[in-house]
Amino acid sequence: MKKILFNMTDAELAQFVENMGLPRFRAKQIREWLNRGAPDFSVMKNLPEKLRDDLNANAQTLPLRVVKELESSDGQTTKFLLELGDGEQIECVLMRTSYGNSVCVSSQAGCAMGCKFCASTLLGLKRNLTVNEIYAQILVAQWELRNDKLSDKPIRPNGDANNGDVSHIVIMGTGEPLQNVENVIGFIERANSDMGIGWRKITVSTCGIVPGIHELTRWGRPINLAISLHAPTDELRSKIMPINNKYHLQDVLDAAFEFSGLHNRQLMIEYILLAVRGENGEPELLNCTPEYAEKLSELLRGQNCMVNLIPWNAVDERDFVSPSGNAVHRFQDILIKNGVHTRIRRERGNDIGSACGQLRLKHKK
């Protein structure tokens, strides 16, 4: 197996270079390229061609490589299928938005949560990702943005201090971040220190691992927290999210509001809107009836939160269907009437299957 230079310390990289019979300053040159996210050695033009060939024969740059890259028709979203050193695959998504360049990263190869509507969990959990493997996803996106600058693509001004670079991070890709909380925290600290991404521009999304939320509370950084709720009762939530059998709805919300209240941060409530195919072929609402809108309002009224309504992104292996636009807006209207801050998420990258796990599942199949 080739050595992964990104995983080496500066001392280890210097020794590796010396063992190749090269001067130590080459290690510094290589490190600069690694920190920029160089996908291979061919781009390191300040190194001699023979050295690049020798490096390519014995090593690789990052702890992952791009297997497939898809870009949405509007040019705003790029999805990467990435292969790790052991052959496991993950996904990350780059979203170019009006407020900056946001990257959604994976924290695990696969997922053990078993949510009935999700593609990520269909292949099960393989393993946790290391800090380096999570961080390298940001570098892949950063390299893509650098290519934007070198191409004919217009650089979209967004008013952000990181204009043209990664400015926001969402840990919401494949896997449950709080099952890998130690490495996730290590990644966030590195993104903050090495890339200058502010705490308040980083979001961790969880389906409700209560001990993990408490660990974030003890850690004490003012990041954003998103809770994948998807149902306003324990009975319904347990049917579509098995984790609710272990960590009940109110316990999840209590832990989440404790965390968000520490720094007066608004808690994000993620709520996928689901329907099933009725006998007459028409969608029958599952978790987004007016009655459930009222129950969700009872849970959240008066709290510092925002409900992000997400029309279901179809997965062939799942039996759900998307509710109608009228049903979505009726659900939102009831929440707003009850004083709950609510928005409908703008769908991005539908034409490239940008929802969690879709590209990985398709490629494995």
C-alpha positions in Angstrom: 0.0 0.0 0.0 1.3 3.5 -0.9 2.3 5.8 1.9 -0.1 8.7 2.5 2.0 11.8 2.9 -0.8 13.9 4.3 -1.0 11.6 7.3 2.7 12.2 8.1 4.0 14.7 10.7 6.5 17.3 9.4 9.3 15.2 10.9 8.1 12.0 9.3 7.7 13.8 5.9 11.2 15.2 6.2 12.6 11.7 7.0 10.6 10.2 4.1 12.2 12.8 1.7 15.7 12.2 3.1 15.2 8.5 2.6 14.7 9.2 -1.1 18.0 10.9 -1.1 16.5 14.4 -1.4 17.3 17.7 0.4 14.9 18.5 3.3 13.5 21.6 1.7 11.6 19.3 -0.7 9.5 18.3 2.4 8.4 21.9 2.9 7.4 22.2 -0.7 5.4 19.0 -0.6 3.7 20.1 2.6 2.6 23.3 1.0 0.9 21.4 -1.8 -0.7 18.9 0.7 -2.1 21.8 2.7 -3.7 23.1 -0.5 -5.3 19.7 -1.2 -3.2 18.6 -4.2 -5.0 15.5 -5.5 -1.7 14.0 -6.9 1.9 14.8 -7.6 1.5 15.9 -11.2 0.3 19.3 -10.1 3.4 20.0 -8.0 5.1 21.9 -10.8 8.0 23.3 -8.6 9.2 19.7 -8.2 11.4 18.0 -10.8 9.5 15.7 -13.1 11.5 12.7 -12.1 10.8 13.4 -8.4 7.1 13.6 -9.2 7.2 10.3 -10.9 9.1 8.7 -8.0 6.6 10.1 -5.5 3.7 8.8 -7.5 5.2 5.3 -7.6 5.7 5.2 -3.8 3.1 7.5 -2.2 -0.2 9.3 -2.5 -1.0 12.9 -1.4 -4.4 12.7 0.5 -6.0 9.9 2.5 -8.7 9.7 -0.1 -9.2 10.2 -3.8 -12.0 11.4 -6.0 -13.7 8.5 -7.7 -16.5 10.5 -9.3 -17.5 14.1 -9.5 -20.9 15.4 -10.5 -22.0 19.0 -11.0 -25.6 20.2 -11.0 -27.0 21.8 -14.1 -27.0 25.3 -12.5 -23.3 25.0 -11.5 -24.0 25.7 -7.9 -23.5 22.2 -6.4 -20.7 19.7 -6.9 -20.9 16.2 -5.4 -17.8 14.0 -4.9 -17.7 10.3 -4.4 -14.4 9.6 -2.5 -12.5 6.4 -1.9 -10.5 5.9 1.3 -7.2 4.1 1.6 -9.0 0.8 2.5 -11.4 1.0 -0.4 -14.4 2.3 1.6 -16.3 5.1 0.0 -17.9 8.3 1.3 -19.4 11.5 -0.2 -19.0 15.2 0.3 -20.9 18.0 -1.4 -19.8 21.6 -2.2 -22.6 24.2 -2.3 -21.9 27.6 -3.7 -24.4 29.9 -2.1 -25.2 33.6 -1.7 -23.7 33.6 1.8 -20.5 31.6 1.0 -19.1 28.3 -0.1 -20.5 25.5 2.1 -19.2 21.9 2.3 -21.2 19.0 3.6 -18.8 16.3 4.9 -19.2 12.7 6.0 -18.0 11.5 9.4 -18.4 7.7 8.9 -18.2 5.2 6.1 -21.8 4.1 6.1 -24.2 4.5 8.9 -25.7 2.3 11.6 -28.8 4.4 12.5 -31.2 2.6 10.2 -33.5 5.6 9.4 -36.2 4.3 7.1 -36.0 7.1 4.6 -32.3 7.4 4.2 -29.9 6.0 1.6 -26.8 6.2 3.8 -27.8 3.4 6.1 -28.7 0.8 3.5 -25.2 -0.6 3.3 -24.6 -0.5 7.1 -21.8 1.1 9.0 -18.2 0.2 7.9 -16.1 2.4 10.2 -15.5 5.8 11.7 -13.4 8.3 9.7 -10.2 9.8 11.2 -9.7 13.5 11.6 -7.5 13.5 8.5 -10.1 11.8 6.4 -12.8 14.3 7.4 -10.5 17.3 7.0 -9.3 16.0 3.5 -12.9 16.4 2.3 -12.6 20.1 2.9 -9.4 20.2 0.9 -11.1 18.4 -2.0 -13.7 21.1 -2.1 -11.1 23.8 -1.7 -9.2 22.5 -4.7 -12.4 22.5 -6.7 -13.0 26.2 -5.8 -9.4 26.9 -6.8 -10.1 25.4 -10.2 -13.2 27.7 -10.4 -10.8 30.6 -10.1 -8.6 29.3 -12.9 -11.5 28.4 -15.2 -14.0 30.5 -17.0 -16.6 30.0 -14.2 -17.6 33.4 -12.7 -16.6 33.7 -9.0 -19.8 34.3 -7.2 -19.4 37.3 -4.8 -21.0 36.4 -1.5 -19.9 39.0 0.9 -18.1 36.5 3.1 -14.6 37.0 4.5 -13.7 33.6 2.9 -15.0 34.7 -0.5 -13.7 32.2 -3.1 -12.8 29.7 -0.4 -14.7 27.3 1.8 -16.5 29.4 4.4 -19.1 27.1 6.0 -19.0 23.5 7.1 -21.9 21.1 7.7 -21.2 17.7 9.2 -24.3 16.1 7.7 -23.1 13.7 5.1 -22.8 9.9 5.4 -22.8 8.6 9.0 -23.8 9.9 12.4 -21.3 12.5 13.6 -21.9 11.9 17.3 -21.1 8.2 17.1 -17.6 9.5 16.1 -17.6 12.6 18.4 -13.9 12.6 19.3 -12.7 12.7 15.7 -15.5 15.2 14.7 -14.4 17.6 17.5 -10.8 17.2 16.4 -11.8 18.0 12.8 -13.7 21.1 13.8 -10.8 22.4 15.9 -8.5 21.9 13.0 -10.8 23.5 10.5 -11.0 26.5 12.9 -7.3 26.8 13.5 -5.9 25.8 10.1 -8.5 27.2 7.7 -9.8 30.1 9.9 -13.5 28.9 9.6 -15.4 30.4 12.5 -17.2 28.3 15.1 -20.5 29.9 14.1 -20.1 28.8 10.5 -19.8 25.1 11.5 -22.9 22.9 12.0 -23.1 19.4 13.4 -26.2 17.4 12.5 -27.3 14.5 14.6 -30.3 12.1 14.8 -30.2 12.4 18.5 -27.3 10.7 20.2 -27.9 12.3 23.7 -24.4 11.4 25.2 -22.8 13.0 22.1 -24.8 16.2 22.5 -23.7 16.3 26.2 -20.1 15.9 25.0 -20.5 18.9 22.7 -21.9 20.9 25.7 -18.9 20.0 27.8 -16.6 21.0 24.9 -18.2 24.4 24.9 -17.5 25.8 21.5 -20.3 28.0 19.9 -20.9 25.9 16.9 -24.4 25.3 15.4 -26.4 22.1 16.2 -29.0 20.5 14.0 -31.4 17.8 15.2 -32.8 15.4 12.6 -36.3 15.2 14.2 -38.7 14.1 11.5 -41.6 13.3 13.8 -43.3 15.0 16.8 -44.2 11.9 18.7 -42.2 9.0 20.1 -44.5 6.5 18.5 -44.0 7.8 15.0 -40.4 8.7 15.4 -39.5 5.2 16.6 -41.1 3.7 13.5 -39.0 5.7 11.1 -35.9 6.3 13.2 -34.9 3.3 15.4 -32.5 5.4 17.5 -35.6 6.9 19.1 -36.1 3.6 21.0 -32.8 4.4 22.8 -33.0 8.2 23.1 -36.5 9.4 23.3 -37.8 12.6 21.7 -38.0 14.8 24.7 -34.6 13.7 26.0 -33.1 14.6 22.6 -34.7 18.1 22.6 -33.8 18.8 26.2 -30.1 18.0 25.5 -30.1 20.0 22.3 -31.7 23.1 23.8 -29.3 23.0 26.7 -26.4 23.0 24.2 -27.8 25.8 22.0 -28.7 27.9 25.0 -25.1 28.0 26.2 -24.2 30.5 23.5 -27.7 31.7 22.6 -27.5 29.8 19.3 -30.7 29.0 17.4 -31.3 25.2 17.3 -31.9 23.8 13.8 -34.7 21.3 13.6 -34.5 19.2 10.4 -37.8 17.7 9.4 -38.1 15.5 6.2 -41.7 15.5 4.9 -42.8 12.0 4.1 -45.8 10.4 2.4 -46.6 6.9 1.3 -48.4 5.7 -1.8 -52.1 5.2 -1.1 -54.3 2.5 -2.6 -55.6 5.0 -5.2 -52.0 5.9 -6.1 -52.1 9.3 -4.5 -49.7 10.3 -1.7 -51.0 9.7 1.9 -49.2 12.0 4.3 -47.2 10.2 7.0 -45.4 12.7 9.3 -46.7 16.0 7.8 -50.5 16.0 8.4 -52.0 19.1 10.0 -52.4 17.2 13.3 -48.6 16.5 13.4 -48.0 20.1 12.6 -49.9 21.1 15.7 -48.0 18.5 17.8 -44.7 19.8 16.5 -45.8 23.3 17.4 -46.5 22.2 20.9 -43.0 20.8 21.3 -41.3 23.9 19.9 -43.4 26.9 20.7 -41.5 29.6 22.5 -38.1 27.9 21.9 -35.1 29.5 20.1 -35.2 27.2 17.1 -35.8 27.1 13.3 -37.6 24.3 11.6 -36.1 23.4 8.3 -38.7 21.5 6.2 -37.2 19.2 3.7 -39.4 17.6 0.9 -38.2 13.9 0.7 -35.5 13.3 -1.9 -36.4 10.0 -3.5 -34.4 6.8 -2.8 -35.4 3.9 -5.1 -34.9 1.3 -2.3 -37.4 3.2 0.0 -41.2 3.1 -0.2 -41.9 6.7 0.6 -43.0 9.4 -1.8 -42.9 13.2 -1.6 -46.0 15.1 -0.4 -47.6 17.6 -2.6 -46.5 21.2 -2.6 -49.8 22.2 -1.1 -49.3 19.8 1.8 -45.8 21.1 2.4 -47.0 24.7 2.6 -50.0 23.8 4.7 -47.6 22.2 7.2 -45.4 25.3 7.2 -48.4 27.6 7.6 -49.6 25.9 10.8 -46.1 26.1 12.4 -45.8 29.8 11.5 -49.3 30.4 12.9 -48.1 28.9 16.1 -45.1 31.2 16.3 -42.5 28.6 15.2 -39.8 30.0 12.9 -40.0 27.8 9.8 -38.6 27.6 6.3 -38.7 25.2 3.4 -35.2 24.1 2.4 -34.3 25.1 -1.1 -33.5 21.8 -3.0 -30.0 21.7 -4.4 -28.4 19.2 -6.7 -31.5 17.0 -7.3 -30.2 16.2 -10.8 -27.0 14.7 -9.4 -28.5 12.8 -6.4 -27.0 15.1 -3.8 -28.9 13.7 -0.8 -26.8 11.7 1.7 -25.6 8.4 0.5 -27.3 8.3 -2.9 -24.1 8.5 -5.1 -22.3 6.0 -2.9 -25.2 3.5 -3.0 -25.5 3.8 -6.7 -21.8 3.3 -7.3 -21.8 0.2 -5.0 -24.7 -1.3 -6.8 
